[in-house]
């Protein structure tokens, strides 16, 4: 019994240490802005409401537009399909939003079939190949960046992160904590089963 309790205790300690390390990595990656000249700026999709990007999504798009205006890349790629019952896609709403703010339509590419981060990254790989794009600066919220960049690297994309600092979750500790827990679970799923069940 003593040996069993020892094993259980060590296992619990290992889980705590691993969770702590993963939490630190999520936090640390979210603090880094590695934006640099690239072939494209990629906006990771988020919720939209009948063609209007949610505040979280709008913050991502606004940051990507700023990078585009600064000359970081000549192409903007927006991503995201639609959820059940939606009349339009995340990518379509992001494209319209960017065009309304001065981004030339010819500079925008889109991926509008995916419903998860992994699906977006895999579809993006194909889209980039079709357009001879090799490098990309990815835009999302701080907690999301580690998973996005890991998935992109695993798909062979030379990826850099530039998290938005104006997301609504930034000023809400509870939302930030919830987003971090979501990322820890999604990362665990990705590493254990390769995203087979499709974490958002």
N, CA, C and O of each residue as an XYZ file, in Angstrom:
800
protein
N       0.826     -1.206      0.000
C       0.000      0.000      0.000
C       0.864      1.261      0.000
O       0.568      2.247     -0.675
N       1.958      1.189      0.795
C       2.850      2.348      0.847
C       3.459      2.631     -0.522
O       3.552      3.784     -0.942
N       3.877      1.561     -1.220
C       4.447      1.733     -2.556
C       3.426      2.314     -3.525
O       3.758      3.166     -4.348
N       2.182      1.853     -3.425
C       1.130      2.356     -4.295
C       0.896      3.841     -4.048
O       0.747      4.621     -4.988
N       0.864      4.226     -2.767
C       0.661      5.636     -2.440
C       1.823      6.487     -2.938
O       1.639      7.627     -3.364
N       3.017      5.915     -2.877
C       4.191      6.637     -3.371
C       4.085      6.873     -4.876
O       4.351      7.969     -5.369
N       3.688      5.817     -5.594
C       3.525      5.940     -7.048
C       2.452      6.968     -7.387
O       2.633      7.794     -8.281
N       1.339      6.912     -6.671
C       0.253      7.860     -6.914
C       0.722      9.288     -6.619
O       0.413     10.219     -7.363
N       1.456      9.444     -5.543
C       1.960     10.766     -5.187
C       2.910     11.317     -6.232
O       2.831     12.491     -6.592
N       3.817     10.467     -6.723
C       4.756     10.897     -7.758
C       4.029     11.238     -9.056
O       4.387     12.187     -9.753
N       2.998     10.443     -9.368
C       2.223     10.721    -10.579
C       1.516     12.067    -10.467
O       1.492     12.845    -11.421
N       0.943     12.336     -9.299
C       0.262     13.625     -9.089
C       1.259     14.780     -9.184
O       0.961     15.823     -9.766
N       2.440     14.585     -8.607
C       3.470     15.615     -8.669
C       3.888     15.877    -10.112
O       4.082     17.024    -10.514
N       4.026     14.795    -10.890
C       4.410     14.939    -12.291
C       3.355     15.722    -13.069
O       3.683     16.571    -13.899
N       2.091     15.428    -12.792
C       1.007     16.143    -13.471
C       1.035     17.626    -13.120
O       0.869     18.483    -13.988
N       1.248     17.922    -11.832
C       1.297     19.325    -11.389
C       2.462     20.058    -12.056
O       2.302     21.176    -12.547
N       3.631     19.423    -12.069
C       4.801     20.050    -12.680
C       4.609     20.254    -14.181
O       4.960     21.305    -14.717
N       4.048     19.246    -14.861
C       3.818     19.353    -16.296
C       2.808     20.451    -16.612
O       2.985     21.219    -17.558
N       1.747     20.516    -15.812
C       0.735     21.550    -16.005
C       1.328     22.936    -15.771
O       1.041     23.878    -16.509
N       2.146     23.045    -14.748
C       2.793     24.323    -14.466
C       3.707     24.765    -15.593
O       3.717     25.932    -15.985
N       4.478     23.811    -16.112
C       5.377     24.139    -17.230
C       4.591     24.545    -18.462
O       4.937     25.522    -19.127
N       3.527     23.799    -18.773
C       2.714     24.114    -19.945
C       2.049     25.480    -19.799
O       1.961     26.241    -20.762
N       1.582     25.785    -18.590
C       0.974     27.091    -18.346
C       1.989     28.207    -18.567
O       1.675     29.239    -19.161
N       3.203     27.990    -18.085
C       4.262     28.982    -18.302
C       4.544     29.166    -19.793
O       4.705     30.294    -20.258
N       4.602     28.073    -20.538
C       4.887     28.164    -21.975
C       3.772     28.910    -22.709
O       4.051     29.711    -23.601
N       2.507     28.654    -22.342
C       1.389     29.383    -22.947
C       1.531     30.866    -22.650
O       1.374     31.697    -23.544
N       1.825     31.201    -21.406
C       1.974     32.601    -21.015
C       3.151     33.257    -21.722
O       3.029     34.360    -22.255
N       4.299     32.568    -21.725
C       5.511     33.154    -22.301
C       5.361     33.406    -23.793
O       5.762     34.461    -24.285
N       4.789     32.453    -24.518
C       4.614     32.637    -25.959
C       3.663     33.799    -26.237
O       3.828     34.530    -27.213
N       2.671     33.958    -25.372
C       1.723     35.048    -25.562
C       2.313     36.426    -25.339
O       1.743     37.426    -25.777
N       3.455     36.489    -24.658
C       4.105     37.775    -24.405
C       5.051     38.184    -25.526
O       5.510     39.325    -25.569
N       5.341     37.264    -26.427
C       6.327     37.529    -27.480
C       5.667     38.046    -28.747
O       4.635     37.532    -29.179
N       6.266     39.055    -29.331
C       5.841     39.520    -30.643
C       7.025     39.370    -31.586
O       7.977     40.149    -31.537
N       6.954     38.360    -32.444
C       8.045     38.066    -33.368
C       7.734     38.527    -34.782
O       8.283     37.989    -35.744
N       6.857     39.521    -34.919
C       6.502     39.978    -36.261
C       7.744     40.446    -37.003
O       8.612     41.113    -36.440
N       7.808     40.086    -38.263
C       8.948     40.404    -39.124
C       8.476     40.270    -40.566
O       7.409     39.705    -40.804
N       9.235     40.771    -41.531
C       8.815     40.635    -42.932
C       8.539     39.178    -43.288
O       9.352     38.293    -43.021
N       7.382     38.946    -43.893
C       6.969     37.592    -44.250
C       6.136     37.642    -45.523
O       5.848     38.714    -46.054
N       5.754     36.461    -46.002
C       4.941     36.392    -47.218
C       3.479     36.723    -46.952
O       2.779     37.212    -47.839
N       3.016     36.457    -45.732
C       1.602     36.680    -45.425
C       1.397     36.910    -43.934
O       2.204     36.502    -43.099
N       0.292     37.575    -43.631
C      -0.187     37.728    -42.262
C      -1.451     36.886    -42.155
O      -2.375     37.051    -42.951
N      -1.497     35.995    -41.190
C      -2.634     35.084    -41.046
C      -3.451     35.458    -39.810
O      -2.917     35.545    -38.704
N      -4.741     35.674    -40.009
C      -5.645     35.960    -38.900
C      -6.409     34.684    -38.557
O      -7.147     34.157    -39.389
N      -6.235     34.197    -37.351
C      -6.969     33.011    -36.937
C      -8.422     33.392    -36.637
O      -8.696     34.405    -35.994
N      -9.338     32.558    -37.118
C     -10.758     32.853    -37.011
C     -11.273     32.831    -35.580
O     -10.670     32.237    -34.686
N     -12.399     33.493    -35.395
C     -13.118     33.503    -34.116
C     -14.583     33.770    -34.443
O     -14.958     33.865    -35.611
N     -15.392     33.888    -33.425
C     -16.834     34.020    -33.643
C     -17.189     35.266    -34.441
O     -16.543     36.309    -34.341
N     -18.247     35.114    -35.239
C     -18.825     36.251    -35.954
C     -20.344     36.144    -35.824
O     -20.898     35.057    -35.659
N     -20.994     37.298    -35.902
C     -22.442     37.345    -35.719
C     -23.097     37.925    -36.967
O     -23.181     39.140    -37.147
N     -23.557     37.016    -37.820
C     -24.243     37.408    -39.049
C     -23.420     38.402    -39.867
O     -23.935     39.410    -40.351
N     -22.138     38.098    -40.008
C     -21.263     38.934    -40.822
C     -20.487     39.976    -40.048
O     -19.633     40.656    -40.617
N     -20.764     40.116    -38.766
C     -20.062     41.095    -37.940
C     -19.099     40.357    -37.004
O     -19.540     39.562    -36.175
N     -17.795     40.611    -37.125
C     -16.840     39.932    -36.246
C     -17.123     40.242    -34.778
O     -17.451     41.373    -34.421
N     -16.993     39.229    -33.943
C     -17.116     39.436    -32.501
C     -15.994     40.368    -32.047
O     -15.018     40.550    -32.774
N     -16.115     40.962    -30.854
C     -15.035     41.829    -30.358
C     -13.675     41.137    -30.326
O     -12.655     41.759    -30.621
N     -13.656     39.869    -29.974
C     -12.392     39.121    -29.968
C     -11.827     39.021    -31.381
O     -10.636     39.247    -31.597
N     -12.686     38.681    -32.339
C     -12.246     38.544    -33.725
C     -11.830     39.894    -34.297
O     -10.819     39.985    -34.993
N     -12.593     40.934    -34.012
C     -12.277     42.273    -34.526
C     -10.909     42.733    -34.026
O     -10.161     43.373    -34.765
N     -10.577     42.407    -32.770
C      -9.268     42.793    -32.240
C      -8.147     42.106    -33.018
O      -7.107     42.707    -33.286
N      -8.368     40.853    -33.372
C      -7.360     40.134    -34.169
C      -7.211     40.772    -35.547
O      -6.096     40.998    -36.017
N      -8.330     41.057    -36.184
C      -8.279     41.627    -37.537
C      -7.639     43.006    -37.511
O      -6.816     43.324    -38.369
N      -8.007     43.824    -36.536
C      -7.425     45.164    -36.430
C      -5.903     45.089    -36.304
O      -5.181     45.868    -36.926
N      -5.428     44.152    -35.498
C      -3.977     44.013    -35.328
C      -3.325     43.577    -36.639
O      -2.262     44.080    -37.005
N      -3.956     42.652    -37.334
C      -3.412     42.197    -38.614
C      -3.392     43.336    -39.632
O      -2.439     43.463    -40.401
N      -4.432     44.159    -39.639
C      -4.467     45.301    -40.556
C      -3.326     46.267    -40.244
O      -2.693     46.792    -41.159
N      -3.061     46.503    -38.962
C      -1.934     47.361    -38.582
C      -0.621     46.796    -39.111
O       0.213     47.539    -39.629
N      -0.433     45.482    -38.983
C       0.780     44.848    -39.499
C       0.862     45.005    -41.017
O       1.931     45.273    -41.564
N      -0.275     44.836    -41.689
C      -0.316     44.983    -43.153
C       0.067     46.399    -43.548
O       0.861     46.594    -44.469
N      -0.487     47.385    -42.865
C      -0.177     48.783    -43.171
C       1.277     49.117    -42.886
O       1.856     49.997    -43.523
N       1.869     48.406    -41.917
C       3.282     48.624    -41.598
C       4.218     47.934    -42.583
O       5.438     48.059    -42.477
N       3.649     47.209    -43.537
C       4.464     46.559    -44.555
C       5.075     45.243    -44.141
O       6.045     44.793    -44.750
N       4.522     44.610    -43.105
C       5.064     43.324    -42.655
C       4.928     42.259    -43.741
O       5.826     41.436    -43.915
N       3.813     42.268    -44.473
C       3.593     41.289    -45.542
C       2.636     41.883    -46.574
O       1.810     42.735    -46.245
N       2.751     41.430    -47.823
C       1.870     41.951    -48.875
C       0.528     41.246    -48.976
O      -0.355     41.694    -49.707
N       0.364     40.136    -48.241
C      -0.885     39.382    -48.299
C      -1.461     39.215    -46.900
O      -0.738     39.042    -45.919
N      -2.781     39.272    -46.844
C      -3.512     39.022    -45.608
C      -4.366     37.777    -45.831
O      -5.132     37.711    -46.793
N      -4.236     36.798    -44.948
C      -5.032     35.579    -45.061
C      -5.979     35.506    -43.868
O      -5.545     35.530    -42.717
N      -7.272     35.417    -44.153
C      -8.266     35.285    -43.091
C      -8.798     33.864    -43.112
O      -8.922     33.249    -44.172
N      -9.109     33.353    -41.937
C      -9.483     31.944    -41.824
C     -10.784     31.778    -41.048
O     -11.212     32.670    -40.315
N     -11.396     30.621    -41.227
C     -12.558     30.261    -40.419
C     -13.803     29.992    -41.232
O     -14.196     30.798    -42.076
N     -14.420     28.854    -40.972
C     -15.669     28.492    -41.631
C     -16.857     29.027    -40.859
O     -16.790     30.104    -40.267
N     -17.943     28.277    -40.867
C     -19.124     28.724    -40.136
C     -19.646     27.608    -39.252
O     -19.493     26.423    -39.550
N     -20.259     28.013    -38.169
C     -20.868     27.068    -37.250
C     -22.288     26.753    -37.721
O     -22.845     27.455    -38.564
N     -22.846     25.713    -37.176
C     -24.199     25.312    -37.564
C     -25.184     26.458    -37.334
O     -25.233     27.037    -36.248
N     -25.961     26.777    -38.356
C     -26.940     27.844    -38.265
C     -26.440     29.189    -38.758
O     -27.245     30.094    -38.979
N     -25.127     29.349    -38.937
C     -24.588     30.614    -39.432
C     -24.923     30.805    -40.902
O     -25.032     29.838    -41.657
N     -25.086     32.060    -41.301
C     -25.376     32.365    -42.698
C     -24.122     32.747    -43.481
O     -24.141     32.787    -44.711
N     -23.052     33.023    -42.779
C     -21.805     33.365    -43.446
C     -20.647     32.787    -42.647
O     -20.847     32.205    -41.581
N     -19.454     32.948    -43.159
C     -18.282     32.356    -42.524
C     -17.458     33.402    -41.781
O     -17.586     34.605    -42.010
N     -16.620     32.911    -40.896
C     -15.695     33.799    -40.189
C     -14.767     34.496    -41.194
O     -14.515     35.697    -41.090
N     -14.267     33.732    -42.159
C     -13.356     34.308    -43.148
C     -14.031     35.405    -43.964
O     -13.429     36.446    -44.229
N     -15.276     35.173    -44.362
C     -15.993     36.174    -45.156
C     -16.228     37.444    -44.356
O     -16.090     38.548    -44.884
N     -16.581     37.295    -43.087
C     -16.806     38.490    -42.265
C     -15.505     39.242    -42.028
O     -15.493     40.472    -41.997
N     -14.405     38.507    -41.860
C     -13.102     39.149    -41.672
C     -12.662     39.858    -42.941
O     -12.114     40.959    -42.882
N     -12.897     39.238    -44.081
C     -12.524     39.859    -45.358
C     -13.277     41.173    -45.561
O     -12.679     42.185    -45.927
N     -14.583     41.156    -45.323
C     -15.384     42.363    -45.482
C     -14.934     43.454    -44.511
O     -14.869     44.630    -44.866
N     -14.628     43.046    -43.292
C     -14.177     43.984    -42.268
C     -12.866     44.649    -42.700
O     -12.708     45.863    -42.569
N     -11.932     43.850    -43.213
C     -10.638     44.390    -43.632
C     -10.776     45.303    -44.844
O     -10.135     46.352    -44.909
N     -11.602     44.911    -45.795
C     -11.808     45.745    -46.988
C     -12.417     47.089    -46.596
O     -12.032     48.128    -47.132
N     -13.367     47.067    -45.665
C     -14.001     48.306    -45.212
C     -13.000     49.238    -44.536
O     -13.253     50.435    -44.396
N     -11.876     48.691    -44.123
C     -10.850     49.499    -43.467
C      -9.637     49.728    -44.356
O      -8.554     50.063    -43.875
N      -9.827     49.545    -45.645
C      -8.819     49.965    -46.603
C      -7.874     48.922    -47.133
O      -6.982     49.253    -47.914
N      -8.031     47.668    -46.741
C      -7.163     46.624    -47.291
C      -7.665     46.266    -48.688
O      -8.842     45.939    -48.839
N      -6.816     46.316    -49.710
C      -7.267     45.990    -51.066
C      -7.775     44.550    -51.157
O      -7.133     43.638    -50.636
N      -8.908     44.337    -51.806
C      -9.441     42.970    -51.936
C      -8.440     42.008    -52.555
O      -8.405     40.829    -52.204
N      -7.622     42.515    -53.483
C      -6.659     41.651    -54.164
C      -5.542     41.182    -53.240
O      -4.810     40.251    -53.577
N      -5.403     41.817    -52.079
C      -4.344     41.438    -51.143
C      -4.810     40.380    -50.154
O      -4.019     39.879    -49.354
N      -6.099     40.039    -50.209
C      -6.663     39.142    -49.208
C      -6.930     37.749    -49.781
O      -7.586     37.600    -50.813
N      -6.416     36.748    -49.100
C      -6.742     35.357    -49.389
C      -7.578     34.831    -48.223
O      -7.517     35.374    -47.119
N      -8.351     33.785    -48.465
C      -9.177     33.284    -47.378
C      -9.335     31.778    -47.426
O      -9.298     31.149    -48.484
N      -9.514     31.230    -46.239
C      -9.790     29.813    -46.026
C     -11.079     29.773    -45.232
O     -11.103     30.220    -44.086
N     -12.154     29.250    -45.808
C     -13.470     29.386    -45.181
C     -14.194     28.056    -44.938
O     -15.424     28.024    -44.898
N     -13.460     26.982    -44.779
C     -14.084     25.674    -44.546
C     -13.845     25.136    -43.141
O     -14.614     24.301    -42.665
N     -12.820     25.587    -42.486
C     -12.406     24.987    -41.215
C     -13.305     25.406    -40.056
O     -13.936     26.463    -40.065
N     -13.332     24.512    -39.047
C     -14.100     24.805    -37.837
C     -13.248     24.653    -36.578
O     -13.729     24.878    -35.467
N     -12.003     24.276    -36.753
C     -11.088     24.164    -35.615
C      -9.745     24.768    -36.008
O      -9.472     25.015    -37.183
N      -8.914     24.998    -34.995
C      -7.578     25.538    -35.257
C      -6.776     24.601    -36.143
O      -6.134     25.044    -37.095
N      -6.806     23.320    -35.842
C      -6.032     22.374    -36.629
C      -6.512     22.312    -38.069
O      -5.696     22.265    -38.990
N      -7.816     22.310    -38.276
C      -8.338     22.326    -39.639
C      -7.882     23.581    -40.378
O      -7.532     23.517    -41.556
N      -7.885     24.717    -39.690
C      -7.445     25.968    -40.310
C      -5.988     25.885    -40.744
O      -5.640     26.286    -41.855
N      -5.144     25.365    -39.868
C      -3.716     25.295    -40.174
C      -3.463     24.349    -41.346
O      -2.648     24.645    -42.220
N      -4.152     23.225    -41.366
C      -3.945     22.272    -42.463
C      -4.449     22.827    -43.791
O      -3.812     22.634    -44.827
N      -5.580     23.509    -43.764
C      -6.088     24.135    -44.991
C      -5.188     25.286    -45.408
O      -4.984     25.525    -46.599
N      -4.659     25.986    -44.442
C      -3.760     27.106    -44.729
C      -2.493     26.623    -45.433
O      -1.994     27.276    -46.349
N      -1.985     25.488    -45.002
C      -0.786     24.926    -45.633
C      -1.005     24.743    -47.131
O      -0.139     25.086    -47.936
N      -2.158     24.205    -47.503
C      -2.485     24.003    -48.913
C      -2.635     25.332    -49.632
O      -2.145     25.491    -50.750
N      -3.310     26.290    -49.002
C      -3.518     27.597    -49.612
C      -2.192     28.311    -49.835
O      -1.993     28.942    -50.873
N      -1.296     28.216    -48.881
C       0.013     28.853    -49.025
C       0.819     28.203    -50.142
O       1.496     28.890    -50.907
N       0.744     26.880    -50.235
C       1.446     26.187    -51.314
C       0.936     26.630    -52.679
O       1.719     26.846    -53.604
N      -0.381     26.764    -52.798
C      -0.986     27.169    -54.066
C      -0.541     28.565    -54.497
O      -0.492     28.870    -55.689
N      -0.222     29.402    -53.523
C       0.153     30.789    -53.819
C       1.640     31.064    -53.603
O       2.067     32.216    -53.537
N       2.415     29.991    -53.494
C       3.859     30.083    -53.345
C       4.260     30.975    -52.167
O       5.161     31.807    -52.283
N       3.584     30.791    -51.043
C       3.887     31.538    -49.828
C       4.594     30.604    -48.849
O       4.134     29.489    -48.606
N       5.694     31.055    -48.301
C       6.513     30.192    -47.451
C       6.485     30.583    -45.980
O       6.579     29.720    -45.107
N       6.357     31.865    -45.700
C       6.449     32.338    -44.322
C       5.198     33.128    -43.958
O       4.559     33.740    -44.813
N       4.863     33.102    -42.667
C       3.656     33.803    -42.236
C       3.784     34.295    -40.798
O       4.379     33.639    -39.943
N       3.210     35.465    -40.564
C       3.053     35.995    -39.215
C       1.620     35.703    -38.785
O       0.675     36.152    -39.433
N       1.455     34.963    -37.708
C       0.136     34.555    -37.237
C      -0.369     35.512    -36.164
O       0.364     35.906    -35.257
N      -1.638     35.872    -36.294
C      -2.277     36.774    -35.330
C      -3.420     36.040    -34.630
O      -4.295     35.463    -35.276
N      -3.393     36.074    -33.308
C      -4.488     35.538    -32.505
C      -4.379     36.156    -31.127
O      -3.628     37.112    -30.935
N      -5.123     35.620    -30.157
C      -5.014     36.100    -28.786
C      -3.788     35.493    -28.117
O      -3.265     34.473    -28.566
N      -3.340     36.117    -27.056
C      -2.122     35.656    -26.379
C      -2.162     34.167    -25.997
O      -1.221     33.443    -26.321
N      -3.217     33.685    -25.319
C      -3.204     32.275    -24.900
C      -3.188     31.288    -26.065
O      -2.757     30.146    -25.904
N      -3.650     31.717    -27.223
C      -3.784     30.826    -28.380
C      -2.474     30.634    -29.144
O      -2.345     29.689    -29.922
N      -1.504     31.520    -28.927
C      -0.347     31.573    -29.814
C       0.526     30.322    -29.773
O       1.007     29.877    -30.815
N       0.738     29.752    -28.604
C       1.614     28.578    -28.520
C       1.070     27.447    -29.371
O       1.816     26.824    -30.127
N      -0.222     27.178    -29.256
C      -0.819     26.066    -30.008
C      -0.795     26.358    -31.504
O      -0.485     25.476    -32.306
N      -1.117     27.578    -31.878
C      -1.117     27.944    -33.298
C       0.264     27.747    -33.909
O       0.399     27.137    -34.969
N       1.279     28.260    -33.241
C       2.631     28.185    -33.796
C       3.147     26.754    -33.814
O       3.869     26.373    -34.735
N       2.791     25.954    -32.812
C       3.225     24.553    -32.813
C       2.580     23.790    -33.961
O       3.251     23.033    -34.662
N       1.282     23.987    -34.153
C       0.589     23.309    -35.246
C       1.141     23.754    -36.604
O       1.333     22.934    -37.502
N       1.393     25.046    -36.743
C       1.930     25.551    -38.001
C       3.300     24.944    -38.293
O       3.577     24.533    -39.420
N       4.149     24.890    -37.276
C       5.473     24.297    -37.458
C       5.365     22.828    -37.836
O       6.111     22.348    -38.690
N       4.437     22.109    -37.203
C       4.253     20.699    -37.509
C       3.768     20.482    -38.941
O       3.997     19.423    -39.525
N       3.099     21.486    -39.503
C       2.630     21.401    -40.887
C       3.662     21.934    -41.879
O       3.392     22.015    -43.077
N       4.827     22.292    -41.385
C       5.902     22.734    -42.267
C       5.852     24.199    -42.645
O       6.504     24.607    -43.606
N       5.097     24.997    -41.916
C       5.011     26.432    -42.190
C       6.047     27.161    -41.342
O       6.153     26.914    -40.141
N       6.803     28.050    -41.957
C       7.699     28.915    -41.201
C       6.844     30.012    -40.583
O       6.397     30.927    -41.274
N       6.622     29.913    -39.278
C       5.610     30.734    -38.616
C       6.207     31.608    -37.523
O       7.092     31.190    -36.776
N       5.700     32.825    -37.450
C       6.055     33.769    -36.403
C       4.765     34.267    -35.762
O       3.726     34.331    -36.418
N       4.830     34.616    -34.496
C       3.630     35.045    -33.801
C       3.609     36.531    -33.515
O       4.633     37.139    -33.207
N       2.412     37.105    -33.624
C       2.208     38.498    -33.233
C       0.835     38.593    -32.573
O      -0.148     38.905    -33.245
N       0.753     38.331    -31.276
C      -0.546     38.328    -30.602
C      -1.125     39.731    -30.476
O      -0.397     40.710    -30.309
N      -2.438     39.807    -30.559
C      -3.087     41.087    -30.329
C      -3.088     41.400    -28.836
O      -3.230     40.506    -28.001
N      -2.929     42.665    -28.518
C      -2.927     43.088    -27.120
C      -4.231     43.794    -26.749
O      -4.376     44.285    -25.629
N      -5.173     43.845    -27.682
C      -6.408     44.596    -27.438
C      -7.634     43.694    -27.337
O      -8.762     44.187    -27.344
N      -7.432     42.393    -27.243
C      -8.564     41.478    -27.114
C      -9.330     41.764    -25.825
O      -8.725     42.129    -24.817
N     -10.649     41.604    -25.846
C     -11.449     41.799    -24.628
C     -11.011     40.920    -23.457
O     -11.246     41.269    -22.300
N     -10.378     39.787    -23.748
C      -9.966     38.920    -22.646
C      -8.789     39.501    -21.870
O      -8.510     39.070    -20.752
N      -8.097     40.477    -22.456
C      -6.918     41.030    -21.798
C      -7.266     41.709    -20.476
O      -6.494     41.641    -19.520
N      -8.409     42.355    -20.421
C      -8.760     43.081    -19.213
C      -9.636     42.311    -18.251
O     -10.125     42.877    -17.274
N      -9.844     41.033    -18.506
C     -10.716     40.214    -17.666
C      -9.955     38.982    -17.199
O      -9.786     38.035    -17.967
N      -9.495     38.979    -15.956
C      -8.703     37.848    -15.449
C      -9.428     36.503    -15.569
O      -8.796     35.484    -15.842
N     -10.738     36.495    -15.368
C     -11.477     35.238    -15.450
C     -11.490     34.707    -16.882
O     -11.308     33.510    -17.105
N     -11.706     35.596    -17.847
C     -11.687     35.169    -19.246
C     -10.295     34.709    -19.653
O     -10.146     33.743    -20.402
N      -9.289     35.397    -19.163
C      -7.910     35.011    -19.474
C      -7.600     33.631    -18.890
O      -6.982     32.796    -19.550
N      -8.034     33.399    -17.649
C      -7.806     32.099    -17.018
C      -8.563     31.005    -17.759
O      -8.032     29.916    -17.977
N      -9.805     31.295    -18.147
C     -10.604     30.315    -18.882
C      -9.953     29.975    -20.217
O      -9.912     28.811    -20.617
N      -9.439     31.006    -20.912
C      -8.776     30.776    -22.197
C      -7.508     29.944    -22.014
O      -7.189     29.104    -22.854
N      -6.788     30.177    -20.921
C      -5.566     29.419    -20.662
C      -5.881     27.949    -20.382
O      -5.206     27.058    -20.899
N      -6.896     27.698    -19.571
C      -7.298     26.314    -19.297
C      -7.720     25.621    -20.587
O      -7.363     24.468    -20.827
N      -8.490     26.342    -21.423
C      -8.904     25.779    -22.709
C      -7.686     25.386    -23.543
O      -7.669     24.323    -24.162
N      -6.678     26.242    -23.556
C      -5.480     25.947    -24.340
C      -4.713     24.763    -23.786
O      -4.188     23.957    -24.554
N      -4.638     24.641    -22.476
C      -3.940     23.499    -21.880
C      -4.618     22.191    -22.266
O      -3.949     21.211    -22.595
N      -5.939     22.179    -22.226
C      -6.678     20.970    -22.605
C      -6.521     20.674    -24.097
O      -6.348     19.524    -24.499
N      -6.584     21.740    -24.917
C      -6.452     21.550    -26.361
C      -5.053     21.086    -26.740
O      -4.894     20.256    -27.636
N      -4.044     21.611    -26.069
C      -2.677     21.162    -26.318
C      -2.498     19.709    -25.916
O      -1.859     18.937    -26.632
N      -3.059     19.335    -24.776
C      -2.966     17.946    -24.332
C      -3.614     17.026    -25.358
O      -3.063     15.977    -25.693
N      -4.762     17.410    -25.849
C      -5.440     16.602    -26.859
C      -4.599     16.494    -28.124
O      -4.478     15.416    -28.707
N      -4.023     17.607    -28.543
C      -3.218     17.606    -29.765
C      -2.008     16.684    -29.626
O      -1.714     15.902    -30.530
N      -1.314     16.775    -28.508
C      -0.126     15.953    -28.319
C      -0.464     14.476    -28.138
O       0.301     13.604    -28.549
N      -1.624     14.198    -27.516
C      -1.977     12.805    -27.247
C      -2.586     12.111    -28.445
O      -2.261     10.956    -28.721
N      -3.476     12.803    -29.172
C      -4.190     12.156    -30.273
C      -4.066     12.905    -31.596
O      -4.779     12.599    -32.552
N      -3.171     13.879    -31.657
C      -2.964     14.575    -32.922
C      -4.158     15.389    -33.373
O      -4.325     15.632    -34.568
N      -5.000     15.818    -32.430
C      -6.142     16.639    -32.792
C      -7.247     15.873    -33.469
O      -8.075     16.466    -34.160
N      -7.283     14.550    -33.285
C      -8.226     13.712    -34.004
C      -9.676     14.093    -33.735
O     -10.525     13.980    -34.619
N      -9.960     14.545    -32.512
C     -11.353     14.902    -32.209
C     -11.640     16.378    -32.429
O     -12.749     16.844    -32.168
N     -10.649     17.113    -32.907
C     -10.887     18.467    -33.360
C     -11.138     19.502    -32.293
O     -12.248     20.025    -32.196
N     -10.152     19.811    -31.496
C     -10.310     20.872    -30.517
C     -10.444     22.209    -31.223
O      -9.754     22.448    -32.214
N     -11.325     23.099    -30.733
C     -11.465     24.426    -31.362
C     -10.172     25.213    -31.313
O     -10.119     26.344    -31.796
